[in-house]
Amino acid sequence: MSEGDTSKLNKGPMLGIRHLQVIMLFLAMVICYTMRINISMAIVVMTDKATEGSFDWSMQTQSVILSSFFWGYVVLQIPSGEIAARFGGMILITICIAVNSAITLMIPILTYYGGWKLLCVCRVLQGLSQGCLFPTMHNLIGKWVPVEEKSRLGTLIYGGPMLGTALQMMMSGFIADSWGWPAIFYVNGAIGAVWVVIYVFLGSDSPQRSKMIGDAERLYIQTSLGHIGEQKRIPTPWKKLATSLPFLSLIVIHCGHNWGYWTLITEMPSYMKKVLGVDIKSNGLMSALPYMAMYLLTFPFGFFSDYFIKKKWLTINWCRKLSSCIAEYGPALALVALCYVPPGDIVMAVAILTVVVGLNAGHTTGYLLVHIDMAPNFAGTMMGITNCFANILAIIAPLAAGSLLQDETDPEQWHQVFYLSSAIYIASNTFFIIFGTSDRQSWNEPVSKKVIAGEEKKAEKIV
């Protein structure tokens, strides 16, 4: 029976252990992102002079705090894929959330005694542990999710960051208003700790190691993924990657996307407060609306992308590029439009911000899938590399915004931030449209296979 030919196999129960693993991984993504972005909401209250015990931090200091998470985040992007392959994804994701939860619970106390510098140390450590998040997810999805279910179950898992962002922004305002800003961190940390306890008992690296899964479901997953028998690991072609223009275009667009996305996610609450004059409760709800829109839009993007390819209305290559154009050019134009919204028109400003962030959902069916299209054997490593560079940009983006925002109440200075993000969106996607491709790369296959194929062709000519 060939890989993916599982129609005659017993798939086990309709809701099996693989679905339980997917739900736990989805929740892991939600929790990680709540702890990743909670500071963006909390810092609005922490620096509010009307709040008792507030911190007198300049906009530049706040930008350093907001970017400090990524100082640690970029470190483990590339090596964590190799670590997950060797030691298994379960232990890495468990350590990731356990460390984040413990630090999150300690942030209020450490900030009171150590100020913004110790807060930055906490954020760096959180970023360091979350550096293994996406490569580990790739590893676990590759072990647990059958080929036939990868689109819908993969979309569910990778929708977690958007939902986590939206929920955090919605909850933070009410939590801070009711119990003070430290409660934001206490709630996040407690939820993460509960997840860790549950996952220790329910989680597993793979169907082979799971003690809960039935034989039928295990065989179904292994047959679908071609994991029956000895699995040989192919050496990564580092030189080919470094000299591949299509791969370099992936780095460029991933960097450009992250610049715009993380500028918005870190600075939007402050823009709502300082320019639009929205109170903390409304701030949370309005800041969450764009990310909820982004989460919901991932599903139609996924459906129509598959539908266009199935109907052969577009090639895979142009379907990916169309999605990326919507995800990058759309927000770029919307950010320019935001600069022309009349002062005080909160409804219009929030509507445009919702469009800006919501259209970013197209990247999940755009350049993110090109890693797999180009070289499925090295998709995890490629994602680690592009994500590493992209998150270096995520460090720079809030710092650049802070340098431009000498007076955070001045709309003109915010317009400079929006124009810069818009230009980067356009330039990076244009580079990808010109040089990017979804065509399978020759270096995806092991050298031995290509040599054998060449020898066979020579033999045919001789005959």
N, C-alpha and C positions, 0 to 999 in steps of 0.2 A: 504493500500500500504506500503510495507516494506521499510526500509532505503536503499537508493541506487537504488530502483526500480522506475525509473523516465522516462522510455522509452515512456510512454503514455502521459506524461505531456507536455504542451506547454512551451518551454524553453524561450519564449520571443524572442526579436530580435537576429539575429546572432551575432551582437556585442552589448552586453547589458551593463548595469551599472556595473555588476561584472567585465567586462573587463576594464572599465574605472578605477575602483578601483585598479585592478591589475597593470595597467600602472602607476598609481600614486605611488603605493607601489614600483614598479620596479625603478622608478625615485628617490624615497626616498632613496633606497639602493645605487644607483649610486652616489647621492649627498653626502650621509653620508660618503661613502668611499673616495670620492675626498677630503673631508675636513679632513678625518682621516689620509690620507697618504701624503697630500700636503707638510708637513714639511720634509719628506724624500727627496724630490726633492729640495725644497727651501733652505734647510740647506747647500746643496752643493755650492750654489751661495752665501749664507750669510757668509760662512767661507772662500770664495775664496779671497786670499790676493790681487789678481789682480783687485778685484772689489772695487770701492770706498765705504767707510763706512762699510767695512766688519767687522765681529766679530772674535776676536781672541779666539776661543773656542777650547779646546783640544778635542781629540777623546773621552775621558771619559765623558767630559761635553756634547758633542753631543749625546752620548749614553744615558745619563740621560734624555736629552730633548726628544729623540725618544721614550723612554720607559714611559715617564710621562703620556701620554694619558691613559695608562692601569691602572695607580694607581687609577683613578676614575672609569674606565670602569668596574672593577670587582665588585664594591660596589652594584649596582642595578640588577645584573644578576638574582639572585634568587627571590628577592621581587617584581621585575617589572612584573612578570607573574601574581602574585596575584593582583597587582595594576590594570593591564589591565583588568583582569576579573571583578573587582569591578567597575571601573570607565570608562571602554571602551578603546580600542586601539587608537582611533582617537586623543584624547587629548594628549596622551603620545607621539605619533609619531610627532605631530605638535610641542609640546614643545621641543622635541629632536632637530628637525631641526632648529627651531627658535633660540634656545640658541646657537647651533653650528654656525649658520650664523652670529649672532651678535658678538660672540667672534672672529670668523674668520676675520670679518671686522676690529676689533680693534687690532689684533695681531701685525701688523707692527708698529703702534704708541706705543703700550705698550712695545714692545721689544726694541725700540730705547731708551725709558726712563727707563725701568726697567731691561733691560738685560735678560740673560738666565733664571734667577730665576722667573721673572714675566711671561716669555714665558711658563715655566713649569706650573705655576698656570693656565694659559689659557688652556693648553693642558689637565690638570687634570679635569677642569670644562667641557671641551668638552667630555672627556671620561666618566665623570659621567652622562651626559645627554644621551650619546649614549649607556649607559649600558642597557637601556630598548629596544634597537633596535630589536634584534632577538626575545626575548620573546613576544614583541608587534606584530611583524610580524606573529609569530605563532598564536597569538590570532586573528588577522584580517583575515589571510588565513583560519583559522578554521571557521570563520563566513561567509566569502564571496565566497569561492571556492568550488563548488560541488565536490563530490567524483570522478565523472567521468572525471573531468578536472584537478584534483589536480596535476598530474604528470607534464603535460605540462605547466600549469600556475604557479605552484610552481617553476619549473625549470627556468621559465622566471624571476620571482621575485628574486630568489637566485642567478641568474647570474649577478644581478646588482652590487654586490661588485667587481667582477672580471672586469666587463666592466668599472666601475668607477675607479678602480686602473689603468687600461690600459689608459683610456682617460686622467686621471690626469698626468700620466707620460709623455704622448705624448704632452700635451698642455703646461706643466710647462716650458719646455726648451724654447719654442718659446715665451711664455709670458715674462719670465724672461729676455731673450735676447733683447726683444723689449721695454719693459717698466720697467724692474727691478723686483726683487723678491717680493716686496710688492704687485705688481699687481696679483700675484698668489692667494693671500688671498682675495683681493678685488673681483676678478672674482668669486671665489668659494662662498664667502659670499653673493654676489648679486644674483647668481643663486638660492641659498638656500632660500633667502628671497622671490623670485618670486614664488617658489614652495609652500611656506607656504601660501601665499595669495590665490593661486589657490585652494589648498587643503581645506582651510577653507570653500570655497563655494561648492566644489565637493565631498569632503570626507564624510565618515559616518562610525560609529562603526560596523554596521550590516545592512542587508537588512530590518530588522524590523524597524530600525530608519531612513532609507533613505527616503527622500521626492521625489527622482528622479526616483526610480525604479518602474516598472510596476507590477501589481498584478501577472501576469503569471510568470515572472522571479523570483519574490520573493517566490512564492509557489514552483517553481522548486528547488531553492537553499535550502529552508527549508526542503523540502521532502527528497532531496538527503542527507542532513547532519543529518536528524532525529531531526531537531530543532523545530518541531511542537509539541505543548503541553509543559507541565512543564519540565524544565531541572534541575535535581538535581546534585549538585556538590559533588563529592566523596572525602572524606578526603585523603590527601596524606599519604601513608604508609612510613613515614620517617625511621623507624627502619628497615623495609624490604629493603629499598634502600641502607642504610648504610652497610648492611650485605650481599648484593647481589654481588657475585664475577663477574658475567657477567656485571653488571652495573659498578663495579669498573674498569673493563677492558675498558669500554667506556671512563671513566675519563682518564685512562692512554693513550689510543691512541689519544684522543682529545688533551691532553697536548703535546704529542710527535709531532703531526702534527703542532700544533701552534708554537712550538719551531722552527721547520725548516722553516715554512711559513713566520713567522714574522722576523726571522733573515734575510731572503732573502729580504723581502719587505722593511725593514728599512736600510739595509746595501748595497743593490745592487747598488744604485746610487753612493755611495762613492767608491765602488769597481770599477765601470766603470770609474770614474774620476781619482782615485789615482793610480790604477794598470794598467788599460788598456789605460789610457790617452785619453779618449773620451771626446769631448767638450760637453757643456751643451745641445745643440740642439740634437746631436746624442745620448747623454746620455738618454734623455727623450724617444726618439724613440726606442732605443735598450732596455731600461728598461721596456718599455711598451709591447714589443713583446711577452715576456713569459706570461704575464697576459692576453693578447688578445688570445693567444693560449689556455690558461686555460679556458677562457670564451667559446670559440668555441668548445672545447672538451667536455664541459658539456652535449651538445646535443647528440652526439653519445654515450657517456657513459650511458645517460638515456635511449636511444632507445635500445641499445644492452642488457642492464640490464633487461628491461621489456621483451624483445624478448626471452632471454635465459630462463627466468622464465615461460613465456607463453608456450614455446616449451617443458618445463620440462627437459631441458638439464642440468640445475643446480637447486638445491633447493634454496630457498630464503636465507638461512643461508650461503651457500657457494658462492652464487652470491655476497652477501655483502662482504664476506671475499676476494673474487677475486678482486673486485674493490678496496678494501683497500690495498691489496698487490701491485697492480699497482700504487696506489697513494702514498705509503710510501716506498716500496722497490725500485721502479723505480727511484725516486729522490735521494735516498740514494746512489745508484750505480753511478748515473750521477754526484753527487757532488764529489765522489772519482775520477771519470774520469776528472773532471774539474781541479783537482790538477796537472794533467799530461799534460795539454795543454801547448805547447811551448810559451815562453814569446813573446808578441806582436801579437799572432794569435787571433785577435779580433773576426773574423768570427766564429772560432771554439768555443771560449769561450761563445759567445752569443748564438750559436746553442745549446750548452750543457745547459746553463742557461734556455733556452726556454723549453728544455726537462724536466729539473728539476721542473719548475713551472707548465708547461702544464700538466704533469702527475698527479699533485695534484688534478686535476679536478675529479679524481676517488673517492675522499672522499665524493662527493655529492651523489653518489649512493652506498657508502660504509658505514662507521660507522655512518654517520649522520642519515641514515634511520633506523638504528638499534634501536634508541630511540623509534620510532613509532612501529617497529616490536615487541619489547619486552613488551611494556606497553603503548598502545595508549592513555589510560585514563590519563597518567601522562607524556606524551612525552614533553610537554612544560616545566614542572618543571624539568624533567631530563635534558633537553637541557640547562636550566638555570644553573643547578649545574655543568655539565661538562664544559660549556662555562666559568663559573666563575673560576674554577681551571685552565682551559687551558689558560685563559688570564692572570693569575698570572705568568704562564710560559712566556707569551708574554712580561711581564715586565722584567723578568730575562734575556731573550735571548739577547736583545741588550746590556744590561749591561755586560753580559759574553763576548760578542763579543768585547766590548770596552776594557775590561781588557786584552784580548788576543792581541788586535791591538795597541801595544805601538807605532808602526810605520806603519801607514796605507798604506804606499807605498811598504811595504815589502810583496811580494807574499807568502813567507813561513808562515807568521803570519796569512794571509788569509786562507791558507791551514788548519791551526789548527781549524779555525772557521768552515770550510766545513767538516772536519773529525768529529768534535763534533756533528754537526747537522746530519750527516749521521748515526752515531752510535745511536743517539736518535730516528731517524726514524725507524731503524731496531729493536731496543729493544722494543719500544712501540707497534709496529705492531705485533711483535712475541707474546707479552703478550696477545694481543687481539685475535690473531688466536687460541691460546691455550684455553683461558678462556671465550672469547666472544661467544654470540649466538643470533640468531634472534628469537628463540622460545618464544612464548607468556608465560610470567611469571604468576604464580598462584596469585600473589598479585596485578595483574592488575584489578581483579574483586572486587566489593564491598564485604565486609565480609558477609553481609546478604545473598547475592546470594549463596556464598559457603556453608553457614550454611543450607540454604534451600535445596541445592543440596544434602548435606549429609543426611538430614532428609528424603528426597525422596528415597535415596538408602536404608536407614534403613527400610523404609516402604515396599519397594519392597521385601526385604529379609523376612520380617515378613509374607507377603502375600504368 
